[in-house]
């Protein structure tokens, strides 16, 4: 598992800060999030990783996260 910490990433769904790990094989990519925050009007707001809304958002930005993590040295 490759650990990652993204201090700021701009996506079509907003600006996020994420900590987690990624496992990439030839057949699949799995991301395990430890902490996810989005930039709200009053600053960083933590997402509840157990909520269906947070999981829907993370699904929408998954390709952005994968691209960012796998292209970094």
N, CA and C of each residue as an Amber inpcrd file, in Angstrom:
protein
   219
   0.8470000  -1.1780000   0.0000000   0.0000000   0.0000000   0.0000000
   0.8890000   1.2350000   0.0000000   0.5710000   2.1570000  -0.8940000
   1.2770000   3.4320000  -0.9620000   0.4670000   4.4570000  -0.1720000
   1.0630000   4.9960000   0.8820000   0.3990000   6.0230000   1.6930000
   0.4450000   7.3550000   0.9500000  -0.5750000   8.1830000   1.1570000
  -0.5780000   9.5110000   0.5500000  -1.1640000  10.5340000   1.5100000
  -0.7350000  11.7590000   1.3080000  -1.2690000  12.9070000   2.0230000
  -1.3300000  14.0440000   1.0140000  -2.5200000  14.4550000   0.6610000
  -2.7230000  15.5200000  -0.3250000  -3.1980000  16.7470000   0.4280000
  -2.3890000  17.7890000   0.4180000  -2.7260000  18.9960000   1.1850000
  -3.8060000  19.8410000   0.5130000  -3.9260000  19.7160000  -0.8070000
  -4.9620000  20.4750000  -1.5260000  -5.0570000  19.9400000  -2.9430000
  -6.2530000  19.5210000  -3.3250000  -6.4920000  19.0940000  -4.7010000
  -7.8030000  19.7120000  -5.1670000  -7.7600000  20.3190000  -6.3400000
  -8.9370000  20.9410000  -6.9400000  -9.6050000  19.9170000  -7.8520000
 -10.8860000  19.6630000  -7.6350000 -11.6450000  18.7150000  -8.4510000
 -12.9180000  19.3890000  -8.9370000 -13.6620000  18.6790000  -9.7780000
 -14.9380000  19.2220000 -10.2560000 -15.9650000  19.3170000  -9.1270000
 -15.7130000  18.6030000  -8.0270000 -16.6270000  18.6210000  -6.8810000
 -16.1720000  19.5300000  -5.7570000 -15.0670000  20.2440000  -5.9470000
 -14.5810000  21.1490000  -4.9250000 -13.1090000  20.9410000  -4.6100000
 -12.6740000  21.5520000  -3.5330000 -11.2800000  21.4820000  -3.0940000
 -11.2140000  20.5610000  -1.8790000 -10.2760000  19.6150000  -1.9140000
 -10.1970000  18.6020000  -0.8650000  -8.7930000  18.4940000  -0.2910000
  -8.7310000  17.9840000   0.9340000  -7.4870000  17.6190000   1.6200000
  -7.7120000  16.1880000   2.1010000  -6.7590000  15.2770000   1.7470000
  -6.9890000  13.8590000   2.0120000  -5.7460000  13.1730000   2.5630000
  -5.9850000  12.1640000   3.3970000  -4.9310000  11.2840000   3.9060000
  -5.4490000   9.8640000   3.7480000  -4.5800000   8.9780000   3.2470000
  -5.0090000   7.5900000   3.0950000  -3.9460000   6.7310000   2.4680000
  -4.3900000   5.6560000   1.8520000  -3.4900000   4.7310000   1.1920000
  -4.1420000   4.2090000  -0.0730000  -3.3110000   3.7810000  -1.0230000
  -3.8150000   3.2850000  -2.3040000  -3.0740000   2.0070000  -2.6680000
  -3.8260000   1.0480000  -3.1850000  -3.2540000  -0.2050000  -3.6860000
  -3.6690000  -0.3120000  -5.1460000  -2.6910000  -0.3390000  -6.0310000
  -2.9620000  -0.4300000  -7.4640000  -2.3830000  -1.7290000  -8.0040000
  -3.2380000  -2.5040000  -8.6640000  -2.7990000  -3.7060000  -9.3430000
  -3.1390000  -3.5410000 -10.8200000  -2.8240000  -4.5370000 -11.6080000
  -3.1540000  -4.4620000 -13.0330000  -4.6640000  -4.4440000 -13.2600000
  -5.4040000  -5.0410000 -12.3320000  -6.8430000  -5.1870000 -12.5220000
  -7.6910000  -4.1590000 -11.7800000  -7.1660000  -3.5830000 -10.6920000
  -7.9970000  -2.6780000  -9.9020000  -7.1530000  -1.6980000  -9.1000000
  -7.8410000  -0.6900000  -8.5950000  -7.2400000   0.2940000  -7.6980000
  -8.1790000   0.4470000  -6.5130000  -7.6250000   0.3190000  -5.3180000
  -8.4180000   0.4890000  -4.1020000  -7.8300000   1.6180000  -3.2750000
  -8.7020000   2.4980000  -2.7920000  -8.2720000   3.6150000  -1.9540000
  -8.8930000   3.4470000  -0.5780000  -8.0670000   3.5820000   0.4460000
  -8.5490000   3.5800000   1.8230000  -8.2670000   4.9620000   2.3970000
  -9.3290000   5.6770000   2.7520000  -9.1920000   7.0250000   3.2880000
  -9.1100000   6.9880000   4.8060000  -8.1830000   7.7460000   5.3600000
  -8.0870000   7.9120000   6.8080000  -8.7970000   9.1890000   7.2420000
  -8.6300000  10.2470000   6.4330000  -9.2410000  11.5390000   6.7450000
  -9.4730000  12.2860000   5.4410000 -10.6580000  12.8600000   5.2990000
 -11.0050000  13.6430000   4.1160000 -11.6790000  14.9200000   4.5850000
 -11.2040000  16.0400000   4.0540000 -11.8030000  17.3390000   4.3540000
 -12.0580000  18.0710000   3.0480000 -13.0820000  18.9070000   3.0340000
 -13.3390000  19.7560000   1.8730000 -13.3330000  21.2130000   2.3200000
 -13.0350000  22.0790000   1.3720000 -12.9830000  23.5050000   1.6680000
 -14.3990000  24.0580000   1.5990000 -14.9050000  24.4510000   2.7430000
 -16.2190000  25.0690000   2.8230000 -16.0710000  26.5860000   2.8770000
 -17.1570000  27.2770000   3.0550000 -17.1050000  28.7350000   3.1070000
 -16.3950000  29.2510000   4.3540000 -16.3560000  28.4230000   5.4190000
 -15.6960000  28.8250000   6.6620000 -14.3910000  28.0840000   6.9160000
 -13.8370000  27.4620000   5.8810000 -12.5860000  26.7190000   6.0390000
 -12.7830000  25.2320000   5.8080000 -11.8350000  24.4310000   6.3030000
 -11.8590000  22.9860000   6.1000000 -12.9470000  22.3290000   6.9430000
 -13.7170000  21.4200000   6.3070000 -14.7750000  20.6740000   6.9740000
 -14.5220000  19.1860000   6.7490000 -14.5010000  18.4110000   7.8300000
 -14.2140000  16.9850000   7.7150000 -15.4510000  16.2210000   7.2450000
 -15.2330000  15.2920000   6.3220000 -16.3050000  14.4200000   5.8610000
 -16.4260000  13.2130000   6.7820000 -17.6410000  12.7810000   7.0180000
 -17.8950000  11.5510000   7.7650000 -17.7470000  10.4030000   6.7780000
 -16.6570000   9.6540000   6.8900000 -16.3580000   8.6030000   5.9310000
 -17.3370000   7.4430000   5.9700000 -18.2210000   7.4160000   6.9470000
 -19.2360000   6.3630000   7.0430000 -20.5520000   6.7590000   6.3890000
 -20.6710000   8.0080000   5.9540000 -21.9400000   8.4610000   5.3810000
 -22.0220000   8.1470000   3.8870000 -23.2280000   7.9140000   3.4300000
 -23.4280000   7.6210000   2.0030000 -23.1390000   8.8450000   1.1400000
 -23.4090000  10.0450000   1.6670000 -23.1120000  11.2640000   0.9090000
 -21.6060000  11.4290000   0.6960000 -20.8200000  11.1770000   1.7290000
 -19.3670000  11.2820000   1.6040000 -18.8490000  10.2480000   0.6150000
 -19.3740000   9.0370000   0.6720000 -18.9380000   8.0000000  -0.2610000
 -19.3050000   8.3420000  -1.6970000 -20.4460000   8.9930000  -1.8980000
 -20.8390000   9.4210000  -3.2410000 -19.8730000  10.4800000  -3.7720000
 -19.4890000  11.4140000  -2.9210000 -18.5330000  12.4540000  -3.3150000
 -17.1880000  11.8280000  -3.6420000 -16.7250000  10.9160000  -2.7860000
 -15.4280000  10.2740000  -3.0160000 -15.4400000   9.4510000  -4.3020000
 -16.5610000   8.8660000  -4.6410000 -16.6720000   8.1320000  -5.9110000
 -16.5350000   9.0790000  -7.0970000 -17.1040000  10.2740000  -6.9750000
 -17.0380000  11.2490000  -8.0660000 -15.6220000  11.7580000  -8.3030000
 -14.8220000  11.8590000  -7.2410000 -13.4740000  12.4050000  -7.3910000
 -12.3930000  11.3250000  -7.4080000 -12.7940000  10.0580000  -7.4130000
 -11.8320000   8.9570000  -7.3330000 -10.7830000   9.0100000  -8.4340000
 -11.1780000   9.2810000  -9.6740000 -10.1960000   9.3040000 -10.7670000
  -9.1850000  10.4300000 -10.5800000  -9.6090000  11.5760000 -10.0370000
  -8.6830000  12.6760000  -9.7510000  -7.6610000  12.2600000  -8.6990000
  -8.1220000  11.5580000  -7.6660000  -7.2330000  11.1240000  -6.5830000
  -6.2410000  10.0930000  -7.1090000  -6.7360000   9.1140000  -7.8540000
  -5.8580000   8.0740000  -8.4010000  -4.7930000   8.6950000  -9.2860000
  -5.2000000   9.5660000 -10.1820000  -4.2380000  10.2170000 -11.0790000
  -3.1940000  10.9940000 -10.2860000  -3.6370000  11.7540000  -9.3110000
  -2.7170000  12.5670000  -8.5070000  -1.7080000  11.7000000  -7.7570000
  -2.2000000  10.6680000  -7.0850000  -1.3210000   9.8300000  -6.2610000
  -0.3560000   9.0180000  -7.1200000  -0.8510000   8.4430000  -8.1870000
   0.0060000   7.5550000  -8.9840000   0.9930000   8.2970000  -9.8820000
   0.7920000   9.5840000 -10.0890000   1.7540000  10.3480000 -10.8920000
   2.7690000  11.0970000 -10.0570000   2.6400000  11.0280000  -8.7370000
   3.6010000  11.6840000  -7.8470000   4.7630000  10.7350000  -7.5660000
   5.9770000  11.2890000  -7.4410000   7.1360000  10.4290000  -7.1560000
   7.0930000   9.8260000  -5.7680000
